Amino acid sequence: MNIFSKLGWFFKQEKKRYIIGVSFLALTSIANLVPPRILGLMADQLDKGSISWSEYAALILAVVAAAIVLYLLRYFWRKQIWGGAVSSVPKERTHYYQRHRTGDLMAHATNDINSIQNVAGDGVLTLVDSLFTGGTTMIAMIIFTDFRLTVIALLPLPFLALGAWKLGDKLHYSFDKSQAAFSRLNNKTQESVSGIKVLKAFGESKQDSAAFNKMVDETIQINKKVFKWDSMFDPLGTLIIGATYVITIIYGGLLVTNHTLSVGQLVSFIAYISNMVWPMFAIGYLFNILERGSASYDRVERLLYERPQITDENADQSLTVKDIQGDLKYDIRSFAYPDEKEIPVLQNIDFTLKPGQTLGLVGKVGAGKTTIIELLLREFDHYQGKITLGGHDIRNIPLKLLLNEISYVPQNNFLFSTSIEKNIAFSDQDATKNKIESAAQKSDLHDDIMQMPAGYQTLVGENGVSLSGGQKQRLSIARALLKESPILILDDALSAVDAKTETAILNSLRSERKGKKTLIAAHRLTSVMDADLILVLKNGKIVERGKHADLLAQDGWYAEMWRKQELQAKVGEIDGQ
């Protein structure tokens, strides 16, 4: 029953619905007592042979009327109790979703939420209905029939409660294991479907299928334990109900023979026993729902009650857009990821980027380029030093205000399964057609779109499956440019386009980004050669800095990579000819 207290916040939120619903439920239980009483009166009159056809018809009409009233009452309480909804969204940042895999989160959002929903709906219904129906029926059995018969007939009930309690503990543990297994299976399915091209390219389809089948078998074995305990509830209820009927017929028949009870009273009692069938079954059904819901709620609660690591607790809510329009300054003495605090990934990172300037970040894979960007996006706040924007530490700037000032094109472009137009206009759903086309032209994508049969209404498919790598990158750039943010970040966002397209995009950016700050992280040095400041990173440290010409003169890593990439470009041109 502890799950009801956990869902107390929801019951308070929807208390009006529940009060109305429970009221109709109580009326339903009372109305349910009428038909057995009428049947008892009819049986007594038939036994005496004193009933007329008009009286018989009146009693039949009364039963029909009671049935119609019961139908209406049941309709209204169902409408009220199942009319609410639970809604909650985790407010964590990216690292939250790195810890929890997609398939696991989907399992929580489907199976677990469905089990919790059953508690708020079926669970409340079953508890209240069984209490009201069972209670009113027992009172009616005592008042309208015989107290002794009622007590003796209901003797098996404590055994039902005890059995349900014992089985409930077993079911809770097994169902928790079952949901965890379902999460793992969901993860595997999601990864296999998403990575189908890679699996086929490496010829690993059979091995992946074998691994999937093994996981399915493991899940089945775990679920069998759930069904084992679950399947014991109904037989237990049937056994108790059967025992109740046997006691009623034997002892009730004895009372009728001794003229202590009339035939009509025995008929009514048996009808009342039929009314008690649901409350008896409901005990097992209720424990089933509650244990499943409790196990699921514990799993969901662990996710939803994780404290966000990035908050606005220390934010200055009085800050406005004008307050953060100045220089972007980095002064990071040291930063390490939360899970590897003893290994610094950035050390002594300092630079200033003024409005209208472009910063280039280059270096080997894993040098720290993306990490520098992540700190500006406030993916992590725990570092030694500070990053300021307009003189304000970004940790003191409200997160929404900060992110509204930034357009970001990540390494891995994500596109929604909708049209090209809607993908570009993601940050501004009211953007005009001219504005959308202008953004596409600046990213050198407009001509490609116009060659497509449906133009800007072309559906890109799941994560842009119908587009080439270069087209996906340019669409992501167009989406960022449409936002017209003071800060634009391109994280290796030109790696899939050719040199000619890269030049066209960079030329557009130079004219478009006047008075605005731009950060470009790249492996291809031509992407940053016109930047106002280029930082060469190695193992999280700045090993070279300056403009393109300065770095060539230093004859370090940058100059060496420039010569290699120039040679590769010339070889590519010769091969193309």
Phi and psi in degrees as a GROMACS rama.xvg file:
@    title "Ramachandran Plot"
@    xaxis  label "Phi"
@    yaxis  label "Psi"
@TYPE xy
-61.4159  -26.1591  ASN-2
-62.3118  -31.3619  ILE-3
-65.2934  -39.354  PHE-4
-68.754  -33.9716  SER-5
-65.552  -33.6331  LYS-6
-92.216  13.7118  LEU-7
-56.6538  -37.3234  GLY-8
-60.6139  -36.6328  TRP-9
-73.3018  -39.8183  PHE-10
-64.0694  -35.9353  PHE-11
-66.6652  -40.6441  LYS-12
-62.6024  -37.6792  GLN-13
-111.048  29.6587  GLU-14
-61.4819  -33.8873  LYS-15
-61.305  -45.7906  LYS-16
-60.6784  -44.4572  ARG-17
-69.4635  -37.655  TYR-18
-62.5874  -46.7395  ILE-19
-63.8405  -46.0588  ILE-20
-61.2919  -45.315  GLY-21
-66.9959  -34.6502  VAL-22
-62.6564  -46.04  SER-23
-65.1197  -33.5853  PHE-24
-65.6639  -40.5029  LEU-25
-64.8501  -42.3862  ALA-26
-63.143  -35.4524  LEU-27
-63.0412  -42.3528  THR-28
-63.3512  -39.9159  SER-29
-68.5221  -44.3994  ILE-30
-63.224  -27.0316  ALA-31
-69.2847  -15.2781  ASN-32
-81.5288  -17.4911  LEU-33
-68.0052  -51.6074  VAL-34
-55.6465  -45.8763  PRO-35
-60.6425  -38.1122  PRO-36
-64.1211  -41.314  ARG-37
-64.4737  -41.9782  ILE-38
-62.4147  -37.905  LEU-39
-64.558  -45.1538  GLY-40
-62.0902  -41.2202  LEU-41
-63.1283  -42.3666  MET-42
-64.3178  -40.7013  ALA-43
-63.9464  -42.5669  ASP-44
-67.4227  -38.2048  GLN-45
-66.5335  -38.3664  LEU-46
-63.7622  -36.0639  ASP-47
-82.8614  -16.6214  LYS-48
70.4067  27.6641  GLY-49
-111.973  11.9357  SER-50
-91.6689  136.526  ILE-51
-94.9202  166.029  SER-52
-63.7843  -35.7261  TRP-53
-67.2702  -40.08  SER-54
-67.1604  -39.1406  GLU-55
-61.6515  -45.7518  TYR-56
-63.5364  -39.3128  ALA-57
-63.7249  -41.7449  ALA-58
-65.8495  -39.2659  LEU-59
-63.1482  -44.1879  ILE-60
-62.2583  -36.5091  LEU-61
-63.9378  -40.2402  ALA-62
-63.8637  -44.3304  VAL-63
-62.2584  -43.7847  VAL-64
-61.8845  -41.3895  ALA-65
-62.5387  -38.2861  ALA-66
-64.9126  -40.2544  ALA-67
-66.2596  -43.5339  ILE-68
-60.8539  -42.7144  VAL-69
-61.149  -40.4443  LEU-70
-59.8635  -47.5227  TYR-71
-65.8979  -42.9241  LEU-72
-62.5961  -42.7441  LEU-73
-64.6645  -37.9141  ARG-74
-60.3399  -45.3141  TYR-75
-70.1045  -39.6705  PHE-76
-71.7157  -32.8057  TRP-77
-64.7534  -42.0293  ARG-78
-61.278  -38.5753  LYS-79
-74.6903  -49.3088  GLN-80
-69.2605  -33.3172  ILE-81
-98.6634  22.3378  TRP-82
-97.7107  -5.08763  GLY-83
-94.3114  178.499  GLY-84
-151.913  146.897  ALA-85
-105.281  133.268  VAL-86
-140.044  128.782  SER-87
-158.01  141.136  SER-88
-129.69  128.691  VAL-89
-58.6209  138.725  PRO-90
-105.462  22.5068  LYS-91
-77.8871  166.862  GLU-92
-93.8166  -167.406  ARG-93
-57.3951  -41.7666  THR-94
-62.8558  -23.2959  HIS-95
-60.4819  -44.6027  TYR-96
-79.33  -11.9906  TYR-97
-77.7677  -31.2653  GLN-98
-79.2204  -33.5551  ARG-99
-111.373  118.999  HIS-100
-73.3321  156.562  ARG-101
-57.1024  -47.3749  THR-102
-61.13  -37.9843  GLY-103
-65.5513  -44.1487  ASP-104
-64.2553  -36.6695  LEU-105
-66.4068  -37.6907  MET-106
-63.9863  -40.3513  ALA-107
-64.2195  -38.2981  HIS-108
-77.0026  -13.9997  ALA-109
-112.046  -78.0905  THR-110
-59.9045  -48.0238  ASN-111
-67.073  -44.8375  ASP-112
-63.6919  -36.5801  ILE-113
-63.165  -40.0404  ASN-114
-66.1017  -39.1218  SER-115
-68.0289  -39.2865  ILE-116
-59.8203  -38.6196  GLN-117
-63.2205  -33.8232  ASN-118
-66.2069  -47.0364  VAL-119
-67.3704  -23.7154  ALA-120
-104.846  -79.1857  GLY-121
-60.1882  -36.8949  ASP-122
-63.7038  -48.259  GLY-123
-63.6926  -45.5204  VAL-124
-56.2033  -50.3179  LEU-125
-63.4621  -44.3061  THR-126
-63.0398  -53.6609  LEU-127
-66.3101  -44.909  VAL-128
-63.9359  -42.3902  ASP-129
-67.1655  -37.9009  SER-130
-67.4948  -48.5701  LEU-131
-67.2772  -49.1217  PHE-132
-64.2653  -46.5496  THR-133
-63.6766  -44.4536  GLY-134
-65.4673  -49.1264  GLY-135
-65.8119  -37.0171  THR-136
-66.2816  -41.3495  THR-137
-63.0114  -40.6859  MET-138
-63.227  -43.889  ILE-139
-63.2586  -38.9923  ALA-140
-62.6481  -38.086  MET-141
-72.313  -44.0843  ILE-142
-72.8108  -47.6516  ILE-143
-91.5135  -13.6824  PHE-144
-123.687  -101  THR-145
-149.082  131.428  ASP-146
-63.6315  -43.6093  PHE-147
-63.3215  -43.5145  ARG-148
-63.4578  -38.459  LEU-149
-62.9434  -46.9794  THR-150
-63.0194  -47.0629  VAL-151
-68.0236  -39.9682  ILE-152
-66.7171  -28.5377  ALA-153
-97.5684  9.28429  LEU-154
-57.9816  -35.7093  LEU-155
-69.2179  -13.5043  PRO-156
-57.1213  -43.3031  LEU-157
-57.0488  -32.9723  PRO-158
-65.9255  -33.5802  PHE-159
-65.7357  -45.3828  LEU-160
-63.2557  -42.8714  ALA-161
-63.5354  -45.6213  LEU-162
-63.3428  -41.1145  GLY-163
-63.9064  -38.8465  ALA-164
-64.6928  -45.0818  TRP-165
-64.2013  -45.8114  LYS-166
-67.4675  -30.9467  LEU-167
-61.1704  -42.5839  GLY-168
-60.8822  -44.8833  ASP-169
-62.801  -41.8188  LYS-170
-66.8874  -40.8272  LEU-171
-57.8345  -49.2376  HIS-172
-62.8875  -45.6821  TYR-173
-67.1163  -38.8325  SER-174
-69.0277  -35.3604  PHE-175
-61.3273  -43.0051  ASP-176
-65.2415  -37.8851  LYS-177
-64.1292  -43.9252  SER-178
-66.3161  -37.0019  GLN-179
-64.8631  -39.9882  ALA-180
-65.3044  -39.1601  ALA-181
-63.6201  -38.1066  PHE-182
-61.5265  -44.6774  SER-183
-63.4613  -41.2154  ARG-184
-65.6448  -38.5258  LEU-185
-62.0476  -42.8988  ASN-186
-58.9989  -47.1753  ASN-187
-63.0082  -42.8631  LYS-188
-62.2351  -46.8324  THR-189
-61.5253  -42.611  GLN-190
-67.396  -40.9059  GLU-191
-65.5726  -42.4219  SER-192
-68.4019  -43.8012  VAL-193
-66.5843  -34.1574  SER-194
-102.368  24.9094  GLY-195
-60.722  -37.4554  ILE-196
-64.0182  -42.4032  LYS-197
-66.5874  -42.6917  VAL-198
-59.0262  -44.4336  LEU-199
-69.775  -39.8404  LYS-200
-62.5771  -34.8497  ALA-201
-95.3816  3.15691  PHE-202
64.7426  33.4651  GLY-203
-105.354  14.6389  GLU-204
-60.1984  -45.2844  SER-205
-64.5355  -42.5843  LYS-206
-64.4485  -39.4174  GLN-207
-67.3556  -39.8077  ASP-208
-62.9352  -39.5361  SER-209
-64.635  -42.2588  ALA-210
-64.9087  -38.8939  ALA-211
-65.6619  -44.8438  PHE-212
-62.1707  -38.0216  ASN-213
-63.2299  -41.5684  LYS-214
-67.5198  -36.9443  MET-215
-62.1588  -45.0176  VAL-216
-60.7206  -41.8838  ASP-217
-63.0613  -41.3007  GLU-218
-65.2953  -39.645  THR-219
-62.2249  -44.0612  ILE-220
-62.542  -39.4713  GLN-221
-67.3205  -41.4139  ILE-222
-67.5758  -29.0371  ASN-223
-60.5007  -34.9378  LYS-224
-67.5269  -37.1361  LYS-225
-62.7226  -49.2844  VAL-226
-65.7026  -28.9577  PHE-227
-60.7627  -50.1073  LYS-228
-74.2001  -36.8069  TRP-229
-62.7487  -39.9724  ASP-230
-70.9119  -11.4581  SER-231
-82.8732  -16.7084  MET-232
-65.7887  -52.1774  PHE-233
-62.7081  -46.9723  ASP-234
-59.3043  -35.9766  PRO-235
-62.681  -44.905  LEU-236
-63.8038  -41.9714  GLY-237
-63.0717  -40.524  THR-238
-62.255  -44.7985  LEU-239
-66.9739  -41.9758  ILE-240
-64.2476  -42.1261  ILE-241
-59.47  -43.3564  GLY-242
-63.4773  -37.818  ALA-243
-63.8253  -43.3437  THR-244
-63.905  -42.2613  TYR-245
-61.4644  -46.2785  VAL-246
-62.0273  -41.9616  ILE-247
-62.2319  -47.0491  THR-248
-66.2028  -43.8352  ILE-249
-68.7612  -55.8334  ILE-250
-73.0433  -38.0511  TYR-251
-64.6279  -41.5049  GLY-252
-61.7427  -37.8233  GLY-253
-63.422  -41.303  LEU-254
-66.8553  -35.9533  LEU-255
-67.3925  -41.8844  VAL-256
-61.3349  -37.3219  THR-257
-84.7977  5.38869  ASN-258
61.8568  21.7188  HIS-259
-81.0395  -26.4053  THR-260
-131.486  139.77  LEU-261
-84.5173  162.703  SER-262
-60.0838  -42.0446  VAL-263
-61.5333  -40.0125  GLY-264
-64.9835  -39.0084  GLN-265
-66.0656  -40.4297  LEU-266
-61.0044  -45.2075  VAL-267
-61.3074  -41.2529  SER-268
-63.0629  -43.6892  PHE-269
-63.4179  -38.1657  ILE-270
-65.4345  -38.4929  ALA-271
-65.7597  -37.0553  TYR-272
-59.2452  -39.1914  ILE-273
-61.0314  -38.1563  SER-274
-65.5268  -27.4854  ASN-275
-80.9557  -11.0127  MET-276
-58.5612  -47.3582  VAL-277
-63.4648  -48.3798  TRP-278
-56.919  -35.63  PRO-279
-67.6233  -47.48  MET-280
-63.5668  -34.339  PHE-281
-61.9822  -30.5657  ALA-282
-60.7572  -49.0412  ILE-283
-66.1232  -43.0843  GLY-284
-62.4193  -40.4784  TYR-285
-63.8399  -47.3563  LEU-286
-60.9702  -37.8589  PHE-287
-59.0857  -51.9787  ASN-288
-62.1448  -45.9565  ILE-289
-65.4916  -40.4571  LEU-290
-69.7886  -39.4281  GLU-291
-64.3437  -46.4288  ARG-292
-64.2773  -39.4417  GLY-293
-64.9377  -43.3833  SER-294
-62.6727  -42.4514  ALA-295
-69.1078  -39.4551  SER-296
-63.3707  -39.3605  TYR-297
-61.4907  -40.301  ASP-298
-67.5645  -44.7667  ARG-299
-68.8754  -38.6538  VAL-300
-60.9918  -37.1895  GLU-301
-62.3102  -31.0232  ARG-302
-79.5613  -50.8782  LEU-303
-69.6048  -26.2469  LEU-304
-98.1986  12.9274  TYR-305
-67.9602  129.977  GLU-306
-75.7762  124.937  ARG-307
-59.0027  135.037  PRO-308
-80.2611  -24.3642  GLN-309
-109.032  112.494  ILE-310
-131.608  173.075  THR-311
-104.277  25.7136  ASP-312
-57.9226  -41.3953  GLU-313
-101.354  10.4721  ASN-314
-72.8166  145.184  ALA-315
-89.3538  100.407  ASP-316
-70.9506  -8.13931  GLN-317
-83.9996  -10.0818  SER-318
-66.9251  144.922  LEU-319
-123.274  176.452  THR-320
-58.3895  -39.4389  VAL-321
-63.3064  -30.4485  LYS-322
-70.5786  -19.0212  ASP-323
-118.1  31.2484  ILE-324
-95.7113  2.97165  GLN-325
-85.7207  -148.372  GLY-326
-69.9677  150.416  ASP-327
-102.377  117.471  LEU-328
-121.538  131.509  LYS-329
-108.145  133.383  TYR-330
-144.445  73.6062  ASP-331
-100.599  113.241  ILE-332
-78.9165  -39.3592  ARG-333
-162.824  143.327  SER-334
-145.73  136.898  PHE-335
-134.595  147.836  ALA-336
-66.9961  146.338  TYR-337
-53.9927  -34.5481  PRO-338
-83.059  -10.1673  ASP-339
-137.889  60.5747  GLU-340
-64.3343  -22.5048  LYS-341
-83.2965  -6.40498  GLU-342
-115.223  100.331  ILE-343
-69.7549  134.485  PRO-344
-105.094  -15.2236  VAL-345
-135.663  137.512  LEU-346
-144.042  133.1  GLN-347
52.8516  53.8653  ASN-348
-97.1393  113.435  ILE-349
-141.389  132.853  ASP-350
-167.756  163.813  PHE-351
-127.505  132.87  THR-352
-121.45  115.452  LEU-353
-90.9122  158.661  LYS-354
-55.5952  134.629  PRO-355
92.4821  -6.68325  GLY-356
-101.231  159.098  GLN-357
-121.552  134.236  THR-358
-109.012  132.931  LEU-359
-107.671  133.616  GLY-360
-118.074  119.446  LEU-361
-132.613  164.225  VAL-362
151.288  173.257  GLY-363
-66.4441  167.047  LYS-364
-59.697  131.06  VAL-365
84.2802  11.1346  GLY-366
-75.1977  -22.4242  ALA-367
120.468  10.1253  GLY-368
-63.2873  -51.8555  LYS-369
-67.106  -32.8107  THR-370
-62.8879  -39.907  THR-371
-58.8937  -41.6562  ILE-372
-67.7818  -41.3931  ILE-373
-60.4207  -34.9731  GLU-374
-67.5009  -37.4889  LEU-375
-66.1993  -34.872  LEU-376
-80.0865  0.310207  LEU-377
59.2551  40.1988  ARG-378
-71.505  -26.6602  GLU-379
-139.156  140.112  PHE-380
-115.888  -9.9262  ASP-381
-96.2919  91.9109  HIS-382
-147.349  158.784  TYR-383
-87.9597  124.257  GLN-384
114.98  -161.391  GLY-385
-158.044  159.356  LYS-386
-121.773  126.931  ILE-387
-119.242  148.64  THR-388
-131.907  115.225  LEU-389
63.7114  27.8168  GLY-390
85.8646  -1.12791  GLY-391
-107.569  130.451  HIS-392
-58.1522  128.319  ASP-393
-63.4979  -19.9873  ILE-394
-72.6981  -13.9489  ARG-395
-102.596  0.983351  ASN-396
-94.6674  128.318  ILE-397
-50.1811  133.649  PRO-398
-56.2337  -44.1364  LEU-399
-62.7245  -41.3978  LYS-400
-63.1414  -43.8089  LEU-401
-63.3219  -50.696  LEU-402
-68.3249  -26.0683  LEU-403
-67.266  -19.7362  ASN-404
-88.901  -2.05049  GLU-405
-122.044  135.098  ILE-406
-111.208  130.878  SER-407
-128.84  127.495  TYR-408
-114.557  103.439  VAL-409
-77.161  172.477  PRO-410
-61.2233  -47.2514  GLN-411
-97.6618  104.315  ASN-412
-75.3044  132.594  ASN-413
-112.134  127.654  PHE-414
-119.394  145.33  LEU-415
-85.0543  151.907  PHE-416
-78.0922  65.2024  SER-417
-143.955  -161.421  THR-418
-78.0116  162.726  SER-419
-59.7778  -42.1264  ILE-420
-59.0359  -46.2067  GLU-421
-70.9551  -30.6225  LYS-422
-66.7877  -42.9702  ASN-423
-66.247  -39.7613  ILE-424
-87.5072  21.1635  ALA-425
-56.1521  -40.9413  PHE-426
-83.5262  -10.5171  SER-427
-148.946  88.7817  ASP-428
-65.2492  -15.2808  GLN-429
-98.2323  10.3684  ASP-430
-60.2969  140.036  ALA-431
-74.6542  163.286  THR-432
-61.8803  -39.0556  LYS-433
-63.7079  -39.8996  ASN-434
-66.3888  -40.4071  LYS-435
-65.3215  -44.9868  ILE-436
-66.3423  -35.5031  GLU-437
-63.1309  -42.6968  SER-438
-63.4931  -38.9493  ALA-439
-67.1867  -37.1669  ALA-440
-66.3933  -39.8789  GLN-441
-65.5486  -28.4515  LYS-442
-96.4223  11.5447  SER-443
58.8926  37.9185  ASP-444
-112.54  -17.3648  LEU-445
-56.083  -46.4319  HIS-446
-63.1277  -38.9897  ASP-447
-62.8114  -41.4588  ASP-448
-64.1177  -42.7647  ILE-449
-67.0042  -19.5858  MET-450
-82.6384  -10.2426  GLN-451
-81.6584  143.94  MET-452
-54.5914  -40.9346  PRO-453
-98.4831  4.80062  ALA-454
57.3019  -130.324  GLY-455
-71.4671  -11.9497  TYR-456
-91.2666  5.34339  GLN-457
-63.2722  130.043  THR-458
-80.3055  129.944  LEU-459
-84.6023  -13.0224  VAL-460
79.9865  179.291  GLY-461
-63.7508  119.507  GLU-462
52.6143  35.9811  ASN-463
71.7599  32.9776  GLY-464
-62.8874  -24.3982  VAL-465
-85.2484  -2.74374  SER-466
-108.431  156.707  LEU-467
-76.9803  168.214  SER-468
-59.4587  -42.9558  GLY-469
-65.9306  -39.3592  GLY-470
-65.3549  -38.4297  GLN-471
-64.2961  -41.2435  LYS-472
-64.4577  -43.4458  GLN-473
-68.3128  -34.2032  ARG-474
-65.2469  -39.9978  LEU-475
-64.9439  -37.931  SER-476
-66.1239  -42.4477  ILE-477
-59.6231  -41.3204  ALA-478
-61.3526  -39.7658  ARG-479
-71.2867  -40.351  ALA-480
-67.9576  -32.6359  LEU-481
-62.6236  -29.2575  LEU-482
-69.5784  -25.9952  LYS-483
54.7799  46.8447  GLU-484
-79.8919  153.355  SER-485
-63.4832  -25.4275  PRO-486
-122.292  124.834  ILE-487
-116.01  130.146  LEU-488
-118.238  124.164  ILE-489
-115.852  106.863  LEU-490
-98.2565  93.5783  ASP-491
51.7521  43.0551  ASP-492
-87.6336  0.411848  ALA-493
-118.945  14.0587  LEU-494
-68.5309  -25.2034  SER-495
-100.038  5.07815  ALA-496
-105.493  156.38  VAL-497
-78.0389  171.213  ASP-498
-61.6922  -39.1525  ALA-499
-64.3659  -45.7732  LYS-500
-65.6744  -39.7614  THR-501
-59.2364  -45.2171  GLU-502
-62.1335  -42.2246  THR-503
-63.4369  -41.8034  ALA-504
-67.489  -44.4269  ILE-505
-64.1663  -37.5025  LEU-506
-63.2286  -40.1481  ASN-507
-64.1878  -40.8371  SER-508
-63.8473  -39.222  LEU-509
-61.4569  -39.8417  ARG-510
-80.2986  -32.1535  SER-511
-77.0148  -32.9346  GLU-512
-98.0561  21.0561  ARG-513
-62.8858  128.126  LYS-514
81.1601  4.74225  GLY-515
-123.936  158.816  LYS-516
-95.7805  136.863  LYS-517
-132.24  131.886  THR-518
-116.121  127.445  LEU-519
-125.263  116.397  ILE-520
-100.808  130.041  ALA-521
-153.776  158.534  ALA-522
-99.6933  -29.992  HIS-523
-85.9611  115.992  ARG-524
-67.4918  -22.3492  LEU-525
-62.3229  -21.7161  THR-526
-69.727  -24.5763  SER-527
-119.619  3.37346  VAL-528
-61.2228  -24.9563  MET-529
-98.2142  8.75176  ASP-530
-68.8628  152.273  ALA-531
-73.3954  -26.8876  ASP-532
-147.029  131.719  LEU-533
-118.987  129.813  ILE-534
-110.721  127.392  LEU-535
-99.3608  121.193  VAL-536
-106.873  145.343  LEU-537
-149.063  120.714  LYS-538
52.8824  39.2582  ASN-539
79.4995  9.96427  GLY-540
-123.014  152.483  LYS-541
-84.072  117.666  ILE-542
-105.409  -19.4272  VAL-543
-147.274  148.093  GLU-544
-151.933  151.688  ARG-545
144.303  -172.383  GLY-546
-84.8629  173.597  LYS-547
-53.4895  -50.004  HIS-548
-63.976  -39.1776  ALA-549
-62.2909  -43.5621  ASP-550
-69.8571  -33.456  LEU-551
-65.1998  -38.6523  LEU-552
-67.7871  -30.2535  ALA-553
-71.1957  -19.882  GLN-554
55.1682  42.7356  ASP-555
-103.608  -147.614  GLY-556
-58.8564  -42.3814  TRP-557
-60.1966  -47.2216  TYR-558
-63.1288  -39.0909  ALA-559
-65.2928  -44.5645  GLU-560
-66.7319  -34.8625  MET-561
-62.66  -45.3516  TRP-562
-64.0726  -40.7445  ARG-563
-64.6568  -44.6046  LYS-564
-69.6299  -32.6458  GLN-565
-64.6768  -43.5183  GLU-566
-63.0583  -43.4339  LEU-567
-60.896  -39.4055  GLN-568
-64.7101  -41.4598  ALA-569
-67.2069  -40.3924  LYS-570
-62.6124  -39.9088  VAL-571
-63.4325  -38.4074  GLY-572
-65.4337  -41.0949  GLU-573
-64.9928  -43.6541  ILE-574
-62.6597  -37.5328  ASP-575
-66.1162  -32.4929  GLY-576
